[in-house]
Structure formats: structure tokens, C-alpha cells
């Protein structure tokens, strides 16, 4: 299942952003050289309409940085970081990137933002490496963006077997999906779901796009019921998703599976109303959910506990921690005295990255901008606990010649 960014914002004034980016001067071909301490810039949506999903970004960053520094750093160098706020706007994303480069003089950028796409033209021109989960848009799968390194590529222009195979494993026969009309990634994730279902031999029952954040979903729920769908994928915000789920319950719709692309984590468990509304539903996880209790997740939990996180990690904590693991993998490969350019060359040569085991069985090859394999980790909420699905992860491949 392909995950869109958890809070979707319409891409406005992108042309103006690109023009502004092109007015800046480019760094030298070698790029900034790392000092005794390597400073990382973190772009995230701390305020504005997308901020509810990103309040815990720093926890994931700090957990990884503190663990690395406690172990002596990377090739003898310690790590530091600075957080910048995009304000959940395209102009704010560009301003945040410019601050990190021009004022903070960062070596690299970690992206945990739904608006990062607006800053990429500037950061590419400045030859600044960027590492992220890769969820906000298609730029992460574009070979022209030689400075981008996605832990998991959200290639919404392709269709994978993963979602259809998952619903089939749940005994479903007909699929529905709802996306946001003003988000290309959400919209394509929804339409791609039906193509994946058809490939798995299931009926494509219903797909639609609605306005971001809406909770007026009565007609949508009725249309899903009338379509005969017995499985639903929701690449939208949990607030809208819970409204759809509640409306389906009121209509007496019995489903084999209803999957939220986002919502897994301690932030959901902290809300008694959300826990009640989400009983028996499934949620996507970025990599292995901690409930799998593997050596990789045990280490993740331990490092989070060291910075005060005692609950199931949130989307932002997962995304930021995984991005940091990829950044450190690049540093280790780059040697003792890397430049930005040598770091990017080294990380591009890493071909078996698994985020310290957190995305196993996947092995990420950073030379591949658009991998043909995708895996989906899914948990189900029962009581106060998330339980990993018995067949998680479901791994699939790109369906040749099929587009959303």
C-alpha cells in the first residue's frame, strides 16, 4: 500500500516557489565539508494545517542522534541538529530550506514534511543532500533530483500488487478507496488501489475524491454501501477516515477490512474517542511496527525511551528515525572527512539498506530511484493495543504498464 503524506495541503504557488529558488546562487561542486560536528537541518510542519501529524518529529531525530553520539559518533564525528518549521505552506517550506542553508550552514537536510516538494528545486540547486521517508510527492522518484534519498519511495505514478494482495488475503471480493481531490498523492493512491485490486482478481467497486479535511461524508458512505464493497482503503487524514468509518457503521456495512494509511501510533492511543472509533480497523505502519518485537524494534523502543517516549511511536517519530538511520548509513560509507558531494556519492552506492532492520525484508538500493518492489506493514487496533496482521508485511511488485 502506498502511503500519501498524512495531512494533505494543496500545492499552491509552486511556480513562484521555483522561480524564487532559481534566483539563488549554487554551491561549489564539492559542497560544504563536514567539520568536527556534523550539523543536520530538519524540515517539519511544526505549525499550520499539517502540524497535527508532526508534533513529535524531534523525538525521532533526537532518539537516533543521541544513540549515535553516545556510541562515539560516526567516523569520529558527533551529530547535531536544528529544527525548522515550514508553517505548512509552500512558501514556508522554501523559507525553511533557505534558512538551513544560508544561516544555519547545515551539511544535510532531513525532511519530515508534507510540503517538502516546494523546497526541493532550491536544495537541488544548492547541491544539499536530503534524506527522508519520501512520502510527500513524486519528486523522490525523479532521477533529476540527484540530492534526494528516500527510505521508502512513494511512487504514486505506479501501481503495485501489494494492496490488492492484502485485501485478497482478508477474504475481500470488492474494493473501495477514498482520496483527497486536492492532493495528487492521495488521489492517485486511491485510484491505484482499485487497479491493484483488479489485478488480484477483486472487483473495483467504488473510488472517489473529496475535499481535504472534510467530515461531511454521509453521501460517500452511502455510495460505498451501494457499491457492494467489502474492503476500503483510506489514504486520507484519520479525522476524515473516522467519519467515513462511523458512517459505514451506522449504515450497517460489514467489511472484511478497512485500512487507514495513517493513524498508527501513540497519538491515537492517547485519545479515548479515537480508540473507541477505531476498534477492529487496520492501520499502515512505516516499516516494522514495534509490536512485532524484533531485535530492530526493540532497539527502536529503547532509543525512544531514552528521550521520554513510552508509547507506540507516532508517524513522525517513525519517519524521522528511519530518515536518520539512512543519513548515518551514508556518513559511514563516506569515510572520515566527507563533503556534501562525496556523502551523496557514498549513499547512492549503498545497496542493501534496511534501516537497522526496521524495513526488513526490504533491502533499499539507493541507486534505484523507483524500485519495483513494495512492502506494507499493517496492524489492527484491538482494545488499547495494536496487533500486527499475521501476514505482515505484504510485499508486492510494480504492475507493468498500469497507472493509477
N, C-alpha and C positions, 0 to 999 in steps of 0.2 A: 504494500500500500504506500502510495506516495503522499507525504505529509506537506501541506502548504504551511505557510507561516501561521502561528496560532491567532494572531489578530491581524486582519487584513485592512490595508489602507489604500485607497485609490491612488494610482500613480499620476499625480498632477504636476504640471510644470516641469516635466522631465527634460524637455528641450532646453529650457532655461538653465537647468542644473548642468547639463552637458556643456553648454556654451560657457558658463562660468568656470567649469573645470578646465576647459581648454585654454583659458587665459593665463593659467599658472605656468611657471617655468618647470622644466623637467630636471630631476636629479641626474647626477653623473652616472655613467654606465655601470660603475662599480657599486654605487649606492652607499648608504651610511654604513660605517664599520661599527661592529659591536664593541662596547667598552668593557670595563670590569664587571659592570652590572648591565644586563640587557633589559631595556625598558620596553614594555608591551603596552599598546594602546587598545582599550576595549570600547567598542561602539555598541551601545544598547539603548533601548527605548525606555528610559527611566521615568519620563513624564509624557503626558498626552494620551491619545486614544488607544495606543497599543501597550501602554505601560503595565496594565494589569498582569500581563504574561511575563514581565521581565524584572519584577522587583527583586528577584533572588539571583540575578546574573552574577553578581560579585561573589556570592558564596561558592559557586562552582569554580570560578577563577582562583579565588584565594585558597580553596582546598588543594588545588593542584600545585599552585606556586609554593605554598608553604611546605608541602610534602617534598617537592624538588629541592627547595633551599635547605631543608632540614637534612637532606641526604648529601649535601655538599654542592648542590647546583648542577649545571650541565657543562661538562668540559672545563670545570674550574670556575665557571661564571654563575653568579646568582641572578635571579629574576626579580623584576619589579613591574608594577603595572599602574596605569592611570585609567580611570573610567570617564567616558564622555557620553553625554545624553544627546540623542538625535531629536528629542522632543516629539517623536512620532510623526515627523514631517520630512518631505524630500529635501527641502532647503536646510532643515536642521541636521540631516544626515551629512550633507556636504560640509556644513559649517563644522560639525564634529570632526570630520576627517581632516579638514584643513588645520584645525587646532592641534590635532595629534601630530601632524607632520611639521607644521611651521613653528608652533610654540613648545610642544612637549618633546619634539625630536625623537619620536619613538622609532624603534627598529622595525617593528611589525605591528599589524593590527589583528585583533581577534573580533570577529563580527558575530554578535548575538542580537540581531535587529531585523525587524520586518521591513525596514526602509533602506537597508544597505545598498540596494541596487542603484540608488541615486548618487552614492558617493564613489562607486567603482570607477567611472571614467577618470576622475581626478586621481585616485590612488594608483590606477594603472599608469597614467601619465607620469606620476612621481616615482614609479618603479618600487612601490612599497608592497611587500608581501602581506597577504591577507589570508587568514585561516578561519574557517567557520564550519558549522554544521551544513550550510548550503541549502537553506530552506526558503529563502525569500523570493527567489526568482530564477529564471533560466540562465542568468549570467555565469553561474558557477559551472555550467556545462559547455560554455563557449570557449573554443580554443584560442580566440584572440585575447582573452583575459589571462595572460600568462602569469599574472601575480596571484591568482586565486587558487586555493587549495581547500576542497570540500571534503569533510569527513565522510558524509553520505550525500550523494548528488540527487537533488530533487529535480530530475529531468522531466518536467511536466509536458514536454512536447512528445514524449514517447509513452507507449502503453506496455505494461508488464503483466505477466501471468499471475503475479502474487495475489492480488485482491480476489480475483475470480477463484483461484485455487483455495484461498482461505474460506470464502463463503461456501464453496462446494464441500469442504471438509466439515462444515457445520450442518450440512444437510439441506442447505438452501436450494431453491429452484428458480427464484426470480429476484432480481436486484433493483434497488433504487439508490439514488445518490443526490444530495443537495449541495450546491456550491454557492459562492458569492459572485454575483454578476460583475462587480467592480474589481475583482481580483483575478487576473489571468491564471495564477497557480491554483486557486481554489476552484475556479470554473473548469479548468482542464482536468484537475484531479477527479471531479465529479463525473465528467463525461468519459474520461478514461476508465473509470470504474466499470461502467456499463460495457465498454469494449472488452475489458478483461473478463467480465462475467460471461459474455457471449463466447469468448474463446474457450472458456471452461465448460461450455455446454449449458449454461444457465440462460434464462430469459432476461433480456434487458427490459425491465418493466416501466421505469419512470426516472427521469432526470430533470432537474430544474435549477435555476439560479435565482437567488433572492438578494435583497439589499443587505450590506454588511451590518451586523448587529441587530437586525430585526427580530422581534419576538412575536410578531403577528403572523402566526404560521398555521392557523386553522385550515385555510384552503389547501395548503401544502400537505398537511397530514391527511386530509380527506382524499386528495389525489393519490397519495401513496396507498391508502387503503383500497381505493377503487382499482388501482393498477394490479393488485394481487401480489405485490412484492412481499417476500418473507425475509429479506435481508436489506439493510440500509447502511450506507457509508456516509459519514458527515465530516467532510474536510472544512469545517467552519468552527467558529468560537463555541465553547461549551454553553454559553448563555443561550445562543440560538438553538444549539443542539438539544439542550434540555427542554426547551419549549416544544420542539418537534416531538421528542420522546414522550413528553407529558400528554400532548395532544393525541398521539397514537394510542397511548394507554386509555385515554378517555373514550376513544372510538372502538376500543376492544380489539385492536390489531395484535395478533400473535406473530412474533418474529422468531426466526431461527438465530438471527444475530443483528445487533445494531452497534456499529463501531464508530466511536469518536476519534478523529485524528489526533486531537489534543485533549488534555484534561487529567491525564495520569499524573499523580504526584501528591505531595503533602498539602498543596494549596486546596485541592478538592477535599481531602480528608478533614481539613480544618473547618469546613462548612457543613453543619449538620443537615441543612436543607439540601445541599448538593449531594451529600452521601445518600440521603433518602431518595432523591430523584434519580440517582444513577445506579440503583441496585439492579444487578443482573446484566448490566451493559458492559461492552468491551471498549478498551482504550488502547491506542497505539503508544508504544514506548520507543524512545530513541536508543536503540541498542538493547542490551540485556536489562530487563527490569531487575531491581535489586532483590525481588522476591525469588529469583532463580537461585540465589545463594551460591553463586560460583566463586572461585578464587578472585576473579576480576571484580565482581560486585561487592565482595567482602572488603576488598581494598578500597573501593569507591566509598562505601559506607563509613569505613574507618577514617578516611581523609575528610569526609564531610563532617563527621562527628567532632573532629579536631577544630572545626571552625563554627561549631554550635548548631549543626543541622542534625536533628534527631528524628526526623520524619522521612517518609518516602521522598526522594529527590523530585524536584519540580522539573518542568520542561526546560526552564532557563538554566537550572543547575546541571542538568544532563548535557545540554547543548554547549555550555561554556566549558565544562570539564572535558568533554570529548575534543573540543577545539584546542584546548591547551595541550592535551596529550599529543595531538598531531603536530603542534608547533614544536614541542620538545623533541619529538622524533626527528624533525628537520634539523634542529640545533645539534643533536647528537651526530647526525650524518654529516653535518657541515664542518666539523672539526673545531679546533681550538680558537680560531680567530676569524669568524665569518663576516662577510659583508652581506648586505641585503641580496645582492645578486648571487653570491655563492650559496647562501642559505636556500634561495629558491631553486637553484640547480640541484642542490643536495636533496631537498624534499621531493622534487619531481622524480628523483631516482629511487625513492622508497616505494617498493612494490608489494610489500606484504604487511602493511599496517593494519592492526586490528584494535587500536585504541586500548592497549594494555589488556586485551581480551574482551572488552566490552561490546565489540561488534562481531565477535566470533559467532558463526563460522565464516563470515566475510573476511576477505583479505583485500584491503584497499590498495590499488596501484595508482599512485598519484600522477603517473604519466597518462592515464586514461581519463579524459575529461567527461566522458559519457559512458560509464560502464553498463554492460548489458545485463548484469545480474542485480537483483534487489531482494532484500530480506525485510520481513515485517515481524516485529515483536509485539504481541498482543496480550493484555491482561484483562481479567474480568473482576468487577467490584462485587464482593460478597460481604455483607456486614460492614465492618470497618477496615477490611483488608482487600488488597489487590491480589489476585491469584493468576499466575502465568497460565496461558492456554496450554493444554497438553502437547499441542503440535507446534508451539512457538520456538524458534521463528519459522515462519513460512517463507521459503526462498523461491524466487521465480526468475524468469528471464524476459528480456525485451521481445515483444511480438513483432517480427519483421513486417514492415510495410503498413503497420496500423498506427494511426494517430488519434488523439482524443477528439 
